[in-house]
Amino acid sequence: MSSSTLRPDRTPPASRRGPLRRLAPLLALPPLLALLGGCNLVVMQPAGFIAEQQRNLVLASTGLMLLIIVPVIVCTLFFAWHFRANNDKAVYDPDWHHSTQLEVLIWTAPLLIIIALGALTWIGTHTLDPFRPLTRLDAKRPLPAGVEPLQVEAIAMDWKWLFLYPQYGIATVNELSIPVDRPVTFKITATDVMNTFYVPTLAGMIYAMPGMETKLHAVVNKAVDSEGRTAHYSGAGFSNMFFKFRGVADKDFDAWVAKAKAEGSDLTMDAYLKLAEPTESEPARYFKSYAEGLYTKIIGLCPKPGQMCVSEMMAIDARGGQGGTEGEENYKRLQYDNHFAREGHEAPGATGPATGRGAHGQTQPEGMKPRPDMGNPDSRGAEPGKAQPDTGSDSPKGEQVAPKQINQ
């Protein structure tokens, strides 16, 4: 057994810090906490049953983790204070190396917390499966028999959201309204690139992917006026890809539908194709009707005349495919991804096979050899290999020198 002795090198200091000086670091806390005043903890303010359960999962998980984090932090601060150099009463035992009690505590507590977190995750994953229809309106009320869920078809576009209400025949852009205490079934897809549908006060984020459909079952339990967003980067207009979300009473929802039918225009196929062009910061607007089968054509990647729908392509594949002249014609109908480039509606900085351009930025990176298509917006859109207009510089004919860097 090792003996415990006082550290020989501990000598009382000439002067000790006063209590006020010890508390000086705490004076920095109020300004730091004030910075949190601008945070909007919208996830902690649910308006629907699904969002409420997700919030409870966050709180429960955080509480379980704090069971080990807080004691460790407290012990760390206590040990640092107790075994400070000027504490003559602290026991110095350099030969201590093992404690069975401490080993049991150190390993048992985290193991129990991991088991509890695993159980919460397993139960929550199955209970909050977005494809699972609702069985309750909230924790105290089961779903009444015979209630027809509201159907909403949500389409992520560049860079806006289109919502179709098939039961009412209306459509909206960047505005989603649903009645309180009525289950909602969302069908979610995208027109161009992968995105996410996220209304923090309603439910968690669900991916929206071209040619695929995901689902979300949710309900809002109180009137709310909040915001939905995309949570997956999708290009230049991503930062402003928000939409209004409102939970309203039944009579207010009926009035909203009547307003959409009275003030809205018709979303024909031509109007939809115009709407599908990339735009940013789109205002909310209404459509009193939309083209028949629009959602089916969107998810089938065939809204334009002459395009082959995914279902038709799958049927051809199931029959063993096609060849010859007929197969070549079908191939032309399968060109989905490059239509914006061919039509001149591509977003700034877009790249792709149809453009004939590789990735590039707005300015020529410093230290790299200048390229004709790099950092010069005038050269974009020109055919590959075609000489560019003379810019009056000393560069070779058909070549444009990239502009200077911002810091030059």
C-alpha positions in Angstrom: 0.0 0.0 0.0 1.3 3.4 -0.9 1.6 6.1 1.6 0.0 9.5 1.2 2.2 12.5 1.8 2.0 16.2 1.2 3.7 17.4 -1.9 7.1 18.7 -0.8 7.2 21.5 -3.4 4.0 23.1 -2.2 4.7 26.4 -0.6 2.2 29.0 0.4 2.1 31.9 -2.1 3.1 35.4 -1.1 -0.4 36.6 -1.8 -3.7 35.0 -2.6 -6.3 36.1 -5.1 -9.3 37.8 -3.6 -12.8 36.3 -4.0 -13.8 39.0 -6.5 -10.9 38.4 -8.7 -11.8 34.7 -8.8 -15.3 35.6 -10.0 -14.0 37.9 -12.7 -14.4 35.3 -15.5 -18.1 34.9 -14.7 -18.6 38.6 -15.7 -18.1 37.5 -19.3 -21.1 35.2 -19.2 -23.9 37.8 -19.5 -22.7 39.2 -22.8 -22.2 35.7 -24.2 -25.7 34.6 -23.2 -27.1 37.8 -24.7 -25.8 36.7 -28.1 -28.3 33.8 -27.8 -31.2 36.2 -27.8 -31.4 36.2 -31.5 -31.7 32.4 -31.8 -35.1 31.1 -32.8 -35.6 27.7 -31.2 -38.5 26.8 -33.5 -37.8 23.1 -33.1 -38.6 23.5 -29.4 -42.0 25.1 -30.2 -43.9 22.4 -32.0 -47.4 23.0 -33.3 -48.2 19.4 -34.3 -48.1 16.0 -32.6 -45.2 14.6 -34.7 -43.1 17.7 -34.1 -43.9 17.4 -30.4 -42.7 13.8 -30.2 -39.6 14.7 -32.0 -38.9 17.6 -29.6 -39.5 15.2 -26.7 -36.9 12.8 -28.2 -34.4 15.6 -28.4 -35.0 16.6 -24.8 -34.8 13.0 -23.5 -31.7 12.3 -25.5 -30.0 15.5 -24.3 -31.0 14.7 -20.7 -29.6 11.2 -20.8 -26.3 12.5 -22.2 -26.1 15.2 -19.6 -26.3 12.5 -16.9 -22.7 11.7 -17.7 -21.5 15.1 -19.1 -22.5 17.2 -16.1 -20.8 15.0 -13.5 -17.7 14.8 -15.5 -17.5 18.6 -15.9 -18.2 19.1 -12.2 -15.6 16.6 -11.2 -13.1 18.1 -13.6 -13.6 21.6 -12.1 -13.5 20.3 -8.6 -10.3 18.3 -9.1 -8.6 21.3 -10.7 -9.7 23.5 -7.8 -9.0 21.0 -5.0 -5.6 19.9 -6.2 -4.3 23.3 -7.0 -0.7 24.1 -6.1 -1.5 26.3 -3.1 -3.9 23.9 -1.4 -1.8 22.5 1.5 -4.6 20.1 2.5 -4.7 18.2 -0.7 -3.2 14.7 -0.4 -0.4 13.9 -2.9 -0.3 10.2 -3.8 1.8 9.6 -7.0 1.6 5.8 -6.7 -2.2 5.6 -6.9 -3.2 3.6 -10.0 -6.5 1.6 -9.5 -9.9 1.7 -7.9 -12.5 -1.1 -8.6 -15.3 1.1 -7.4 -14.3 3.9 -9.9 -13.9 1.4 -12.7 -17.4 0.0 -12.1 -18.9 3.5 -12.0 -17.0 4.7 -15.1 -18.1 1.8 -17.3 -21.6 1.1 -16.0 -23.1 4.6 -16.2 -22.2 5.2 -19.9 -23.3 1.6 -20.8 -26.8 2.2 -19.2 -27.1 5.5 -21.0 -26.2 3.9 -24.4 -28.8 1.2 -23.8 -31.4 3.8 -22.9 -30.5 5.9 -26.0 -30.7 2.8 -28.2 -34.2 1.9 -26.9 -35.4 5.5 -27.5 -34.0 5.5 -31.0 -35.5 2.1 -31.9 -39.0 3.1 -30.5 -38.9 6.5 -32.1 -37.8 5.3 -35.5 -40.8 3.0 -35.8 -43.3 5.3 -34.1 -42.4 8.4 -36.1 -41.9 6.6 -39.4 -43.1 9.3 -42.0 -44.7 6.6 -44.1 -46.8 5.4 -41.1 -50.4 6.8 -41.1 -51.4 8.6 -37.9 -53.5 6.8 -35.2 -53.8 9.8 -32.9 -54.4 13.5 -33.1 -52.2 14.1 -30.0 -51.2 12.4 -26.9 -54.7 12.5 -25.4 -57.0 12.1 -28.5 -57.1 9.1 -30.8 -57.9 9.7 -34.4 -61.7 9.8 -34.9 -63.1 7.1 -37.2 -64.0 8.1 -40.7 -61.7 11.2 -40.8 -60.5 11.8 -44.4 -56.9 13.0 -44.4 -56.0 16.1 -46.4 -53.9 15.2 -49.5 -51.1 17.6 -50.4 -48.6 17.0 -53.2 -45.4 18.9 -52.5 -43.0 19.5 -55.4 -39.5 21.0 -54.9 -38.5 23.2 -57.8 -35.7 25.7 -58.7 -36.0 27.5 -56.3 -39.6 27.4 -55.0 -42.2 25.0 -53.7 -45.4 24.0 -55.5 -48.2 22.5 -53.5 -51.1 20.7 -55.2 -54.4 20.1 -53.3 -56.1 17.3 -55.4 -59.2 17.2 -53.2 -59.9 20.9 -53.9 -58.3 21.3 -57.4 -56.1 24.2 -56.4 -52.4 24.8 -56.3 -50.1 27.3 -54.5 -46.5 28.5 -54.8 -44.6 29.0 -51.6 -47.6 28.9 -49.3 -48.9 25.9 -47.5 -52.1 26.0 -45.4 -53.7 23.1 -43.5 -56.6 22.9 -41.1 -56.0 22.2 -37.4 -56.6 18.7 -36.1 -57.0 17.2 -39.5 -54.4 14.6 -40.6 -52.4 15.5 -43.6 -50.8 13.1 -46.1 -47.9 14.6 -48.0 -46.6 13.2 -51.3 -43.2 14.7 -51.9 -41.1 14.8 -55.0 -38.8 17.2 -56.9 -38.5 18.4 -60.5 -34.7 18.8 -60.9 -32.3 18.1 -58.0 -32.6 16.4 -54.7 -34.0 18.6 -51.9 -35.7 18.4 -48.5 -39.1 19.3 -47.3 -38.9 20.7 -43.7 -41.5 22.5 -41.6 -39.9 22.5 -38.0 -43.3 23.2 -36.3 -45.0 20.3 -38.1 -42.6 17.4 -38.5 -39.0 16.5 -39.4 -37.3 16.9 -42.8 -38.2 14.6 -45.6 -36.2 14.2 -48.8 -37.6 15.2 -52.2 -36.0 13.5 -55.2 -36.7 13.7 -58.9 -38.6 10.6 -60.3 -39.3 9.4 -56.8 -42.0 9.9 -54.2 -41.6 10.1 -50.4 -44.4 10.5 -47.9 -45.1 12.2 -44.7 -48.1 11.9 -42.3 -48.6 14.8 -39.9 -51.1 16.9 -38.1 -51.1 20.4 -36.7 -52.8 20.8 -33.3 -53.1 24.6 -33.0 -53.2 27.7 -35.1 -49.7 28.7 -36.2 -48.1 31.0 -38.6 -44.5 29.8 -39.3 -42.1 29.0 -42.0 -41.1 26.0 -44.1 -37.8 25.6 -45.8 -35.4 23.4 -47.8 -32.6 21.9 -45.8 -30.5 20.5 -48.6 -28.3 22.7 -50.8 -29.7 22.8 -54.3 -28.0 25.7 -56.1 -27.8 29.5 -56.3 -31.4 30.1 -55.0 -31.2 27.8 -52.1 -30.9 30.6 -49.5 -34.3 32.1 -50.4 -36.2 28.8 -50.8 -38.7 29.3 -48.0 -42.4 29.0 -47.9 -45.2 30.2 -45.6 -46.8 27.6 -43.4 -50.1 28.2 -41.7 -52.2 26.0 -39.5 -55.8 27.4 -39.4 -59.3 26.5 -38.2 -61.6 24.7 -40.6 -63.6 27.7 -41.5 -60.5 29.7 -42.2 -59.1 26.9 -44.3 -62.4 26.9 -46.4 -62.1 30.7 -46.8 -58.5 30.3 -47.9 -59.5 27.7 -50.5 -62.3 30.0 -51.7 -59.7 32.9 -52.0 -57.4 30.7 -54.1 -60.2 29.8 -56.4 -61.4 33.4 -56.7 -58.0 35.1 -57.1 -55.9 32.4 -58.7 -55.1 31.7 -62.4 -55.1 28.4 -64.2 -51.9 26.3 -64.0 -52.0 24.8 -67.5 -49.1 22.7 -68.7 -47.6 25.7 -70.5 -47.9 27.7 -67.3 -46.3 24.9 -65.4 -43.3 24.7 -67.8 -42.8 28.5 -67.4 -43.1 28.1 -63.6 -40.5 25.3 -63.7 -37.8 27.7 -65.0 -35.2 28.6 -62.3 -36.2 31.7 -60.3 -35.4 33.0 -56.9 -37.4 34.6 -54.1 -40.7 33.8 -55.6 -43.7 35.4 -53.9 -46.7 33.3 -52.8 -49.4 32.9 -55.4 -52.4 30.8 -56.1 -53.9 28.8 -58.9 -57.6 28.0 -59.1 -57.0 24.9 -61.1 -54.1 22.8 -62.5 -53.6 20.5 -65.5 -55.0 17.1 -65.1 -52.4 14.5 -64.2 -49.8 17.1 -63.5 -48.3 15.4 -60.4 -48.1 12.1 -62.3 -46.2 13.7 -65.1 -43.9 15.5 -62.7 -43.0 12.3 -60.9 -42.7 10.5 -64.2 -40.3 13.2 -65.5 -42.4 13.8 -68.5 -44.2 17.2 -68.2 -43.1 18.3 -71.6 -44.8 17.1 -74.8 -43.0 14.2 -76.4 -41.0 13.1 -73.2 -41.2 9.5 -72.2 -42.5 8.9 -68.7 -40.6 6.7 -66.3 -43.5 4.2 -66.1 -43.4 3.8 -69.9 -39.7 3.3 -69.8 -40.0 0.7 -67.1 -42.7 -1.1 -69.1 -40.3 -1.2 -72.1 -37.5 -2.6 -69.9 -39.9 -5.2 -68.6 -40.5 -6.4 -72.1 -36.8 -6.7 -72.8 -36.1 -3.3 -74.2 -36.2 -2.0 -77.7 -33.7 -1.6 -80.5 -33.3 -0.3 -84.0 -35.0 2.9 -85.2 -37.7 2.7 -82.5 -35.1 2.5 -79.8 -33.3 5.5 -81.1 -36.5 7.5 -81.1 -37.2 6.5 -77.5 -33.7 7.6 -76.5 -34.5 11.1 -77.7 -37.6 11.1 -75.5 -35.5 10.3 -72.5 -33.4 13.5 -72.4 -34.5 15.0 -69.1 -31.5 16.6 -67.4 -30.3 19.1 -70.0 -33.5 20.7 -71.2 -32.8 24.0 -69.3 -29.5 24.3 -71.0 -30.9 23.6 -74.5 -33.8 26.1 -73.9 -31.5 28.9 -72.5 -33.1 28.8 -69.0 -30.2 27.3 -67.1 -29.1 28.9 -63.8 -26.0 31.0 -63.6 -22.9 28.9 -63.3 -24.7 25.7 -64.3 -22.6 23.0 -65.9 -23.6 19.8 -67.7 -23.1 17.7 -70.8 -25.5 19.9 -72.9 -23.5 23.0 -72.1 -20.2 21.5 -73.1 -18.6 23.3 -70.1 -16.9 22.0 -67.1 -17.1 23.4 -63.6 -16.1 27.0 -63.2 -16.5 29.9 -60.9 -17.1 33.6 -61.4 -13.4 34.5 -61.1 -10.2 32.9 -62.2 -8.4 31.3 -59.2 -5.1 32.9 -58.5 -2.1 31.0 -59.7 -3.9 29.0 -62.4 -3.5 29.3 -66.1 -6.3 31.5 -67.6 -9.0 29.7 -69.5 -11.3 31.2 -72.1 -14.5 30.1 -70.3 -13.3 30.8 -66.8 -14.5 33.9 -65.0 -15.9 35.6 -68.1 -19.7 35.5 -68.2 -19.7 36.6 -71.9 -18.1 33.4 -72.9 -20.7 31.2 -71.3 -23.3 29.8 -73.7 -20.8 29.7 -76.6 -20.5 26.4 -78.4 -17.4 24.3 -77.4 -14.5 25.0 -79.7 -16.0 28.1 -81.2 -13.8 31.2 -81.2 -14.9 33.9 -78.9 -15.4 37.6 -79.9 -12.3 39.8 -79.8 -12.2 41.7 -76.5 -9.5 44.2 -77.7 -6.9 42.7 -75.4 -3.5 41.3 -76.3 -4.7 37.7 -75.9 -4.7 35.4 -78.8 -7.6 35.6 -81.2 -10.6 33.6 -80.0 -9.4 33.6 -76.3 -10.6 35.8 -73.4 -8.4 36.4 -70.5 -10.0 36.0 -67.1 -10.5 39.1 -65.0 -8.3 40.1 -62.2 -8.8 38.7 -58.7 -10.9 40.7 -56.3 -7.8 41.3 -54.1 -5.6 42.5 -57.0 
